Amino acid sequence: MSTLLPFHKSILEEIHDPATSELVVLARGLGLRRIVCTLMKIYDSPKNLVLLVNATPEEESEIGEELGIMGCRKPGLRIIGYETGSKERQELYKRGGLISVTSRILVVDMLQSDIPIDMITGILVLHAEKVTPLVLEAFIVRLYREKNQVGFLKAFTDQPEHITSGLSPLKNIMKELQLRKTHIYPRFHEAIKKSLERRRADVVELFQELTEPMSEIHHAVIQCMTSTLSEIKRSNTTLDLDDLNVENAYFRFFDVIVRRQLDPVWHKVGPKTKQLVSDLGTLRRLLYYLISYDPLQFHAYLETLITSNTVNAAGGIKQHQSPWLLTDAANTIFQVAKRRCYLTTSTSNVPTTADPTDDDEAWEALNDVDGATVSSKEKQKATDSNNPTWVPAGMDPVLEELPKWDLLSEILDEIEGEIIRQETLRKPFDANQENNLVLIMSSSTRTCNLLSEYLSSMDPSAPRGTKGRSMMLRKLRLYLWWKRKLGERKGDGKAPFMPPDSRQNNELRREPRPENSAISEAMKQKDQERAERTNNRRRVRGGGTHSAGRSQPPPPAKSEPKKSIMDDPENFLEFWEDNEAVGSGLLVNSDVVELGLGISGTDFDAHYGLLTSEKTVLLRAYSEDSDDRMLAELQPKFIIMVEPNMEFVRRVEVYRSSNPGLGLRVYHMVYGNSCEEHKYLAGVRREKESFEKLIRERGTMLLPILDHRDASNPSDAIIKTISSRVGGGRKELNTEPSKVIVDMREFRSTLPSLLHASNLLVIPATLTVGDYILTPDICVERKSLPDLVSSFNSGRLYTQCEWMCANYKYPLLLIEFEEDKAFSLELVSDLKSYAKSTGKYPAKKNQDALSDTEYRSTSVQSKLVLLTLSFPRVRIIWSSSPYATADIFNDLKMNSPEPDPTKAIAIGADGDPEVGAGVNIAAEDLLRSLPGITANNVKHVASKVRNVRELCEMSLPQVQDILGTDPGKKCWDFMHHGEKSA
């Protein structure tokens, strides 16, 4: 763990007091996790119980590792997950210390009193920007403050952009967390600015211009985005769509903003507008893929776009195609993208096949992906022409390379020269060896794989723009194979597939790399000089690879049986002494040492030895807070940012300030006048504006009045009921609190939190029948819209209604819609179906005139009608939002007795140990096989009869008394008259 900077210490001095509760808003990349870990280390004690809430599983593991590095190991951070039992959780709570727990488990433990709330020292809440009245974290804070007014609560966030939308967003978060103090630390804060600008890294900004074809595609995509946004605004003039501009369209959250604006009227929006909204995400991805994908992969993605917009999933013609595909700008995109890959000179425009009568070897090479080897005749033919023989006739490969590839190779050459220059200036016996590791950072793992493939196969002596020719030829061959397979699958009636990655395709044979491309001449000379200094003697524990190309190979070993060093104690002792000598700086002859695996020391070092830092280039994708620890562990001297990232720039600033004696050089690569540069600058500007807005809101905000509800005071829970059974209808005073029994699985939803906020006592329980028990007679099965559709498809809803009707007087089906969305069943058309196809029957083509929306919404209505006809007692309640559901539940509970949790749990529970205890399993299976006896009533039957013979000797009325009229008659007729009568 790196040392704390002065601004880290000042923040900790302000927030470490356990007597205060506050919200901390810190700019991204400035070490929020470092602050949280240090704060947890301060509170680490068995006498304290500190809970970490709202952390992702990755954050839990990384925070636990960093706490271990800081010295918090016994016991350190303990993680409570779904696999942790109730008794084990209670023991962990009693021991105290640092505990990370999921919000759902913590809510249930608080409601069941499994955790001593009054003994909690404090709660740390991460991702405070996500706190709303509907989330479980707000529920946790209310339960916490009901019984504990002394403990602290500290919330953290590094996403200020998410706290600037809506009316008084900062005030709403503070109200839900019951906080009254906020600390805001932007990048331009005086203390942060002073700490980071004291030591600056050597930054080299490189603006690389796009190639002419890439620039044409870039302008065409921007033109398509502009026209799409204009069409959305023209079609929805009644909505506030001022935020819909191209600058915001660069970010992923833009799709969420557009959908949030259109959600209230989504059921009224036509299919054309819905397609336009979907096209915005596609166009944004095109901009990113243009500057990160190789030309062949980008062209293949465009071809899949064309296919997906012309044919639907059933194989028919798609009715509503993307409007931007019909514009001139789209034609420019497709034509220029194709010209970046190849040019066609023949009349045929299909470059995926070759004529086997004209060139049999072309087909042989095209089938090389199946494991065939290249013949010597083909190799000779390839040397006589510029293009390989497997390239179809009429195709001229262009294979344009991304401009940053050449720039990256030039940067690596410059770094090699700088390393050699610094080593020549260094004193021979200087003990301060600097780490010359080169770290390359990119935005995704895919980009890292592409750059790794390029660097491992490039030809340094080739002209600019052609260094990766061998890699691009392999990708072209893979592209041709993909096109050929698509044609074959289309002829067989099979579905198409995406083009595979050349790194993941084991069928493709990698071409031999040029001998000079492995290590540059400068590195070879450097290795030779080092080998001469050591007089051809090397370390046993490989400090580096073997000298490349210049040194003579070792003489062949004599053909004598090899003996393992483990067989002879003297050899093992000698080997151990040699290793100790190496550790003390002495050198031994590598030719003497023979490892037990039959590999000489020289060969072992050449293939399995440790690479020196100057020969190591590490590629890694940006990974948020874990990058801080990565920088502290690796301590690279050269960092190349292939794509700009505001967070990582600040992490480098913190890393440089934390290591004052380290020389650091950063190469910052940006495509000039492109979406990459505009997105980076827009992100910096958005964050600055968000912090300014938060500072203004904090200065003018009225502090919320916190209404602490005391759970120990019974006066708040007193309700008055009117009993019609008492003469005169006089009022009765009921001191029992109004409560609702909630199924454990329902705590994934937002309704239990709102029920508790409406002064209802929420009792968690594992219910077999229903989701909510309001009264002894009212049972509610709650269904959201996606759950309703899936329950109809699986038939689960029919069984649930059957159980409710059998056990409760008033069974209710609650259909709950989401807040700020259309209150209409037409939203069913937008739900994805996750049902797996059996493959027994082919998919039907939609030939009806009705659209999918009309068909799906009508089918749900028809199923609801059939459900009400099958279960007349089931009442359906339609709720527009969880808030409306809470009001409905309060109205239904009015003037009604309270439910009994014990009885609610026992209803329908097959695993009740008191019912049918000691029953023979074979006899129980026999009972289940009889008509009229199901898994729901087999325990009841077993409790009424002693054995199967007694059941068979019963009369028809006796059997009907146990099973009911119809089931009892079916069972009795089967036992006495056989299968035909049953």
Secondary structure, 3 states (H helix, E strand, C coil): CCCCCHHHHHHHHHHCCCCCCEEEEECCCCCHHHHHHHHHHHHCCCCCEEEEECCCHHHHHHHHHHHHHCCCCCCCEEEECCCCCHHHHHHHHHHCEEEEECHHHHHHHHHCCCCCHHHCCEEEECCHHHCCCCCHHHHHHHHHHHHCCCCEEEEEECCHHHHCCCCCHHHHHHHHHCCCCEEEECCCCHHHHHHHCCCCCEEEEEEEECCHHHHHHHHHHHHHHHHHHHHHHHHCCCCCCCCCCHHHHCCCHHHHHHHHHHHHHCCCCCHHHHHHHHHHHHHHHHHHHHHHCCHHHHHHHHHHHHHHHHECCCCCECCCCCHHHHCHHHHHHHHHHHHHHEEECCCCCCCCCCCCCCCHHHHHHHHHHHCCCCCHHHHHHHHHCCCCCCCCCCEEECCCCCHHHHHHHHHHHHHHHHHHHHHHHCCCCCCCCCCCCEEEEECCHHHHHHHHHHHHHCCCCCCCCCCCHHHHHHHHHHHHHHHHHHHHHHHCCCCCCCCCCCCCCCCCCCCCCCHHHCCCHHHHHHHHHHHHHCCCCECCCCCCCCCCCCCCCCCCCCCCCCCCCCCCHHHHHHHHHHHHHHHCCCCECCCCCECCCCCEHHHHHHHHCCCCHHHCEEEEECCCCHHHHHHHHHCCCEEEECCCCHHHHHHHHHHHHHCCCCCCEEEEEEEECCHHHHHHHHHHHHHHHHHHHHHHHHHHCCCCCCCCCCCCCHHHHCEEEECCCCHHHCEEEECCCCEEEEEHHHHHCCHHHHHHHCCCEEEEECCCCCCEECCCCEEEEEEEHHHHHHHHHHCHHHHHHHHHHHHCCEEEEEEECCCCCCCCHHHHHHCCCCCCCCCCCCCCCCCCCCCHHHHHHHHHHHHHHHHHHHCCCCEEEEECCHHHHHHHHHHHHCCCCCCCHHHHHHCCCCCCCCCCCCCCHHHHHHHHHCCCCCCCCHHHHHHHCCCHHHHHCCCHHHHHHHHCHHHHHHHHHHHHHCCCCC
